[in-house]
Amino acid sequence: MRRRAFAELGLLRVVAELDPRNDASIALCRRLGMREEACFVKDLMFRGDWADTDIYAILDVEWTTRSAITG
């Protein structure tokens, strides 16, 4: 998907918005080379309660560099 986003679609960055309580989502973002950029505290009403949102992202240049290193 990152290859498609950066090589085929020419995007500058890919962003993921996730629930910071979801360890599996965080682990996936990190495996993909994404970094945490922000945590919005109690910015989203979810099932009657306020919830936080984490933002993870990767730039095209970071993906290109990572791909060159890992092969």
Backbone as XML, in Angstrom:
<?xml version="1.0"?>
<chain id="A" units="angstrom">
  <residue number="1" name="MET">
    <atom name="N" x="0.820" y="-1.189" z="0.000"/>
    <atom name="CA" x="0.000" y="0.000" z="0.000"/>
    <atom name="C" x="0.868" y="1.258" z="0.000"/>
  </residue>
  <residue number="2" name="ARG">
    <atom name="N" x="1.958" y="1.247" z="0.781"/>
    <atom name="CA" x="2.834" y="2.424" z="0.793"/>
    <atom name="C" x="3.452" y="2.641" z="-0.575"/>
  </residue>
  <residue number="3" name="ARG">
    <atom name="N" x="3.845" y="1.539" z="-1.228"/>
    <atom name="CA" x="4.422" y="1.666" z="-2.567"/>
    <atom name="C" x="3.407" y="2.317" z="-3.503"/>
  </residue>
  <residue number="4" name="ARG">
    <atom name="N" x="2.172" y="1.877" z="-3.417"/>
    <atom name="CA" x="1.134" y="2.467" z="-4.263"/>
    <atom name="C" x="0.922" y="3.941" z="-3.924"/>
  </residue>
  <residue number="5" name="ALA">
    <atom name="N" x="0.869" y="4.241" z="-2.631"/>
    <atom name="CA" x="0.633" y="5.625" z="-2.198"/>
    <atom name="C" x="1.732" y="6.556" z="-2.698"/>
  </residue>
  <residue number="6" name="PHE">
    <atom name="N" x="2.981" y="6.116" z="-2.549"/>
    <atom name="CA" x="4.090" y="7.009" z="-2.884"/>
    <atom name="C" x="4.500" y="6.909" z="-4.349"/>
  </residue>
  <residue number="7" name="ALA">
    <atom name="N" x="4.663" y="5.708" z="-4.880"/>
    <atom name="CA" x="5.158" y="5.543" z="-6.247"/>
    <atom name="C" x="4.068" y="5.779" z="-7.286"/>
  </residue>
  <residue number="8" name="GLU">
    <atom name="N" x="2.909" y="5.174" z="-7.087"/>
    <atom name="CA" x="1.852" y="5.264" z="-8.098"/>
    <atom name="C" x="1.008" y="6.524" z="-7.980"/>
  </residue>
  <residue number="9" name="LEU">
    <atom name="N" x="0.636" y="6.887" z="-6.754"/>
    <atom name="CA" x="-0.239" y="8.042" z="-6.563"/>
    <atom name="C" x="0.521" y="9.343" z="-6.338"/>
  </residue>
  <residue number="10" name="GLY">
    <atom name="N" x="1.814" y="9.240" z="-6.039"/>
    <atom name="CA" x="2.636" y="10.429" z="-5.852"/>
    <atom name="C" x="2.327" y="11.217" z="-4.589"/>
  </residue>
  <residue number="11" name="LEU">
    <atom name="N" x="1.828" y="10.546" z="-3.547"/>
    <atom name="CA" x="1.511" y="11.248" z="-2.304"/>
    <atom name="C" x="2.789" y="11.660" z="-1.583"/>
  </residue>
  <residue number="12" name="LEU">
    <atom name="N" x="2.713" y="12.722" z="-0.827"/>
    <atom name="CA" x="3.838" y="13.196" z="-0.031"/>
    <atom name="C" x="3.899" y="12.471" z="1.307"/>
  </residue>
  <residue number="13" name="ARG">
    <atom name="N" x="2.740" y="12.160" z="1.887"/>
    <atom name="CA" x="2.697" y="11.530" z="3.200"/>
    <atom name="C" x="1.482" y="10.637" z="3.352"/>
  </residue>
  <residue number="14" name="VAL">
    <atom name="N" x="1.603" y="9.653" z="4.214"/>
    <atom name="CA" x="0.498" y="8.768" z="4.573"/>
    <atom name="C" x="0.288" y="8.939" z="6.069"/>
  </residue>
  <residue number="15" name="VAL">
    <atom name="N" x="-0.966" y="9.113" z="6.476"/>
    <atom name="CA" x="-1.308" y="9.388" z="7.864"/>
    <atom name="C" x="-2.293" y="8.343" z="8.365"/>
  </residue>
  <residue number="16" name="ALA">
    <atom name="N" x="-2.103" y="7.930" z="9.628"/>
    <atom name="CA" x="-3.041" y="7.021" z="10.287"/>
    <atom name="C" x="-3.565" y="7.701" z="11.548"/>
  </residue>
  <residue number="17" name="GLU">
    <atom name="N" x="-4.889" y="7.706" z="11.716"/>
    <atom name="CA" x="-5.523" y="8.184" z="12.938"/>
    <atom name="C" x="-6.013" y="6.960" z="13.683"/>
  </residue>
  <residue number="18" name="LEU">
    <atom name="N" x="-5.636" y="6.827" z="14.961"/>
    <atom name="CA" x="-6.006" y="5.622" z="15.682"/>
    <atom name="C" x="-6.273" y="5.885" z="17.155"/>
  </residue>
  <residue number="19" name="ASP">
    <atom name="N" x="-6.905" y="4.910" z="17.761"/>
    <atom name="CA" x="-7.177" y="4.937" z="19.191"/>
    <atom name="C" x="-5.891" y="4.547" z="19.917"/>
  </residue>
  <residue number="20" name="PRO">
    <atom name="N" x="-5.355" y="5.410" z="20.767"/>
    <atom name="CA" x="-4.091" y="5.101" z="21.427"/>
    <atom name="C" x="-4.159" y="3.902" z="22.372"/>
  </residue>
  <residue number="21" name="ARG">
    <atom name="N" x="-5.349" y="3.400" z="22.647"/>
    <atom name="CA" x="-5.495" y="2.190" z="23.471"/>
    <atom name="C" x="-5.353" y="0.923" z="22.633"/>
  </residue>
  <residue number="22" name="ASN">
    <atom name="N" x="-5.290" y="1.079" z="21.305"/>
    <atom name="CA" x="-5.218" y="-0.074" z="20.415"/>
    <atom name="C" x="-3.750" y="-0.407" z="20.131"/>
  </residue>
  <residue number="23" name="ASP">
    <atom name="N" x="-3.192" y="-1.283" z="20.957"/>
    <atom name="CA" x="-1.782" y="-1.639" z="20.837"/>
    <atom name="C" x="-1.436" y="-2.269" z="19.488"/>
  </residue>
  <residue number="24" name="ALA">
    <atom name="N" x="-2.369" y="-3.050" z="18.930"/>
    <atom name="CA" x="-2.109" y="-3.688" z="17.634"/>
    <atom name="C" x="-1.967" y="-2.645" z="16.524"/>
  </residue>
  <residue number="25" name="SER">
    <atom name="N" x="-2.784" y="-1.609" z="16.545"/>
    <atom name="CA" x="-2.687" y="-0.545" z="15.531"/>
    <atom name="C" x="-1.385" y="0.218" z="15.662"/>
  </residue>
  <residue number="26" name="ILE">
    <atom name="N" x="-0.985" y="0.491" z="16.893"/>
    <atom name="CA" x="0.279" y="1.193" z="17.126"/>
    <atom name="C" x="1.447" y="0.350" z="16.626"/>
  </residue>
  <residue number="27" name="ALA">
    <atom name="N" x="1.427" y="-0.945" z="16.947"/>
    <atom name="CA" x="2.500" y="-1.841" z="16.507"/>
    <atom name="C" x="2.572" y="-1.905" z="14.987"/>
  </residue>
  <residue number="28" name="LEU">
    <atom name="N" x="1.435" y="-1.945" z="14.320"/>
    <atom name="CA" x="1.416" y="-1.978" z="12.852"/>
    <atom name="C" x="2.017" y="-0.704" z="12.282"/>
  </residue>
  <residue number="29" name="CYS">
    <atom name="N" x="1.622" y="0.441" z="12.801"/>
    <atom name="CA" x="2.172" y="1.709" z="12.308"/>
    <atom name="C" x="3.685" y="1.739" z="12.467"/>
  </residue>
  <residue number="30" name="ARG">
    <atom name="N" x="4.168" y="1.287" z="13.595"/>
    <atom name="CA" x="5.623" y="1.286" z="13.825"/>
    <atom name="C" x="6.334" y="0.316" z="12.895"/>
  </residue>
  <residue number="31" name="ARG">
    <atom name="N" x="5.737" y="-0.864" z="12.660"/>
    <atom name="CA" x="6.347" y="-1.815" z="11.716"/>
    <atom name="C" x="6.415" y="-1.236" z="10.312"/>
  </residue>
  <residue number="32" name="LEU">
    <atom name="N" x="5.452" y="-0.393" z="9.968"/>
    <atom name="CA" x="5.429" y="0.235" z="8.650"/>
    <atom name="C" x="6.376" y="1.432" z="8.558"/>
  </residue>
  <residue number="33" name="GLY">
    <atom name="N" x="7.069" y="1.733" z="9.656"/>
    <atom name="CA" x="8.019" y="2.842" z="9.647"/>
    <atom name="C" x="7.392" y="4.179" z="9.980"/>
  </residue>
  <residue number="34" name="MET">
    <atom name="N" x="6.151" y="4.173" z="10.417"/>
    <atom name="CA" x="5.480" y="5.421" z="10.758"/>
    <atom name="C" x="5.912" y="5.870" z="12.150"/>
  </residue>
  <residue number="35" name="ARG">
    <atom name="N" x="5.844" y="7.164" z="12.379"/>
    <atom name="CA" x="6.188" y="7.715" z="13.679"/>
    <atom name="C" x="4.971" y="8.443" z="14.259"/>
  </residue>
  <residue number="36" name="GLU">
    <atom name="N" x="4.924" y="8.517" z="15.584"/>
    <atom name="CA" x="3.833" y="9.248" z="16.231"/>
    <atom name="C" x="4.095" y="10.736" z="16.064"/>
  </residue>
  <residue number="37" name="GLU">
    <atom name="N" x="3.100" y="11.449" z="15.560"/>
    <atom name="CA" x="3.241" y="12.890" z="15.362"/>
    <atom name="C" x="2.424" y="13.697" z="16.351"/>
  </residue>
  <residue number="38" name="ALA">
    <atom name="N" x="1.311" y="13.137" z="16.824"/>
    <atom name="CA" x="0.449" y="13.914" z="17.716"/>
    <atom name="C" x="-0.455" y="13.002" z="18.516"/>
  </residue>
  <residue number="39" name="CYS">
    <atom name="N" x="-0.900" y="13.542" z="19.637"/>
    <atom name="CA" x="-1.945" y="12.896" z="20.423"/>
    <atom name="C" x="-2.948" y="13.981" z="20.772"/>
  </residue>
  <residue number="40" name="PHE">
    <atom name="N" x="-4.147" y="13.855" z="20.255"/>
    <atom name="CA" x="-5.215" y="14.794" z="20.558"/>
    <atom name="C" x="-6.003" y="14.233" z="21.735"/>
  </residue>
  <residue number="41" name="VAL">
    <atom name="N" x="-6.031" y="14.979" z="22.828"/>
    <atom name="CA" x="-6.650" y="14.511" z="24.063"/>
    <atom name="C" x="-8.136" y="14.843" z="24.077"/>
  </residue>
  <residue number="42" name="LYS">
    <atom name="N" x="-8.927" y="13.795" z="24.290"/>
    <atom name="CA" x="-10.388" y="13.915" z="24.396"/>
    <atom name="C" x="-10.969" y="14.772" z="23.265"/>
  </residue>
  <residue number="43" name="ASP">
    <atom name="N" x="-10.624" y="14.412" z="22.051"/>
    <atom name="CA" x="-11.077" y="15.182" z="20.885"/>
    <atom name="C" x="-12.220" y="14.518" z="20.136"/>
  </residue>
  <residue number="44" name="LEU">
    <atom name="N" x="-12.624" y="13.322" z="20.568"/>
    <atom name="CA" x="-13.605" y="12.554" z="19.819"/>
    <atom name="C" x="-14.608" y="11.916" z="20.768"/>
  </residue>
  <residue number="45" name="MET">
    <atom name="N" x="-15.897" y="12.132" z="20.497"/>
    <atom name="CA" x="-16.938" y="11.489" z="21.283"/>
    <atom name="C" x="-17.156" y="10.101" z="20.694"/>
  </residue>
  <residue number="46" name="PHE">
    <atom name="N" x="-16.976" y="9.076" z="21.529"/>
    <atom name="CA" x="-17.113" y="7.696" z="21.080"/>
    <atom name="C" x="-17.923" y="6.913" z="22.106"/>
  </residue>
  <residue number="47" name="ARG">
    <atom name="N" x="-19.071" y="6.447" z="21.677"/>
    <atom name="CA" x="-19.968" y="5.673" z="22.554"/>
    <atom name="C" x="-20.255" y="6.375" z="23.878"/>
  </residue>
  <residue number="48" name="GLY">
    <atom name="N" x="-20.491" y="7.670" z="23.795"/>
    <atom name="CA" x="-20.883" y="8.442" z="24.966"/>
    <atom name="C" x="-19.755" y="8.942" z="25.842"/>
  </residue>
  <residue number="49" name="ASP">
    <atom name="N" x="-18.511" y="8.636" z="25.488"/>
    <atom name="CA" x="-17.359" y="9.095" z="26.252"/>
    <atom name="C" x="-16.372" y="9.809" z="25.335"/>
  </residue>
  <residue number="50" name="TRP">
    <atom name="N" x="-15.616" y="10.732" z="25.927"/>
    <atom name="CA" x="-14.570" y="11.397" z="25.166"/>
    <atom name="C" x="-13.363" y="10.479" z="25.051"/>
  </residue>
  <residue number="51" name="ALA">
    <atom name="N" x="-12.771" y="10.426" z="23.871"/>
    <atom name="CA" x="-11.624" y="9.552" z="23.609"/>
    <atom name="C" x="-10.505" y="10.352" z="22.960"/>
  </residue>
  <residue number="52" name="ASP">
    <atom name="N" x="-9.291" y="9.854" z="23.129"/>
    <atom name="CA" x="-8.110" y="10.460" z="22.511"/>
    <atom name="C" x="-7.908" y="9.907" z="21.100"/>
  </residue>
  <residue number="53" name="THR">
    <atom name="N" x="-7.128" y="10.622" z="20.305"/>
    <atom name="CA" x="-6.741" y="10.173" z="18.971"/>
    <atom name="C" x="-5.239" y="10.356" z="18.813"/>
  </residue>
  <residue number="54" name="ASP">
    <atom name="N" x="-4.546" y="9.305" z="18.368"/>
    <atom name="CA" x="-3.121" y="9.399" z="18.030"/>
    <atom name="C" x="-2.989" y="9.527" z="16.518"/>
  </residue>
  <residue number="55" name="ILE">
    <atom name="N" x="-1.997" y="10.277" z="16.095"/>
    <atom name="CA" x="-1.697" y="10.458" z="14.682"/>
    <atom name="C" x="-0.300" y="9.895" z="14.416"/>
  </residue>
  <residue number="56" name="TYR">
    <atom name="N" x="-0.210" y="8.966" z="13.469"/>
    <atom name="CA" x="1.062" y="8.406" z="13.011"/>
    <atom name="C" x="1.206" y="8.762" z="11.535"/>
  </residue>
  <residue number="57" name="ALA">
    <atom name="N" x="2.444" y="8.967" z="11.070"/>
    <atom name="CA" x="2.648" y="9.337" z="9.673"/>
    <atom name="C" x="4.025" y="8.907" z="9.184"/>
  </residue>
  <residue number="58" name="ILE">
    <atom name="N" x="4.139" y="8.859" z="7.859"/>
    <atom name="CA" x="5.418" y="8.611" z="7.196"/>
    <atom name="C" x="5.441" y="9.446" z="5.916"/>
  </residue>
  <residue number="59" name="LEU">
    <atom name="N" x="6.591" y="10.041" z="5.629"/>
    <atom name="CA" x="6.777" y="10.825" z="4.402"/>
    <atom name="C" x="7.323" y="9.933" z="3.298"/>
  </residue>
  <residue number="60" name="ASP">
    <atom name="N" x="7.125" y="10.351" z="2.060"/>
    <atom name="CA" x="7.635" y="9.578" z="0.923"/>
    <atom name="C" x="9.146" y="9.400" z="0.999"/>
  </residue>
  <residue number="61" name="VAL">
    <atom name="N" x="9.883" y="10.444" z="1.405"/>
    <atom name="CA" x="11.337" y="10.361" z="1.488"/>
    <atom name="C" x="11.757" y="9.371" z="2.589"/>
  </residue>
  <residue number="62" name="GLU">
    <atom name="N" x="11.001" y="9.297" z="3.661"/>
    <atom name="CA" x="11.303" y="8.334" z="4.730"/>
    <atom name="C" x="11.069" y="6.908" z="4.238"/>
  </residue>
  <residue number="63" name="TRP">
    <atom name="N" x="10.004" y="6.714" z="3.494"/>
    <atom name="CA" x="9.700" y="5.390" z="2.935"/>
    <atom name="C" x="10.790" y="4.976" z="1.941"/>
  </residue>
  <residue number="64" name="THR">
    <atom name="N" x="11.213" y="5.900" z="1.072"/>
    <atom name="CA" x="12.245" y="5.614" z="0.090"/>
    <atom name="C" x="13.558" y="5.238" z="0.776"/>
  </residue>
  <residue number="65" name="THR">
    <atom name="N" x="13.937" y="5.992" z="1.783"/>
    <atom name="CA" x="15.166" y="5.715" z="2.535"/>
    <atom name="C" x="15.066" y="4.383" z="3.240"/>
  </residue>
  <residue number="66" name="ARG">
    <atom name="N" x="13.946" y="4.118" z="3.878"/>
    <atom name="CA" x="13.741" y="2.852" z="4.603"/>
    <atom name="C" x="13.793" y="1.667" z="3.644"/>
  </residue>
  <residue number="67" name="SER">
    <atom name="N" x="13.172" y="1.805" z="2.479"/>
    <atom name="CA" x="13.163" y="0.733" z="1.475"/>
    <atom name="C" x="14.572" y="0.445" z="0.969"/>
  </residue>
  <residue number="68" name="ALA">
    <atom name="N" x="15.363" y="1.497" z="0.777"/>
    <atom name="CA" x="16.736" y="1.324" z="0.282"/>
    <atom name="C" x="17.599" y="0.597" z="1.313"/>
  </residue>
  <residue number="69" name="ILE">
    <atom name="N" x="17.352" y="0.864" z="2.583"/>
    <atom name="CA" x="18.150" y="0.248" z="3.660"/>
    <atom name="C" x="17.750" y="-1.211" z="3.866"/>
  </residue>
  <residue number="70" name="THR">
    <atom name="N" x="16.438" y="-1.486" z="3.883"/>
    <atom name="CA" x="15.948" y="-2.835" z="4.197"/>
    <atom name="C" x="15.908" y="-3.737" z="2.980"/>
  </residue>
  <residue number="71" name="GLY">
    <atom name="N" x="16.026" y="-3.164" z="1.801"/>
    <atom name="CA" x="16.046" y="-3.956" z="0.585"/>
    <atom name="C" x="14.691" y="-4.246" z="0.117"/>
  </residue>
</chain>
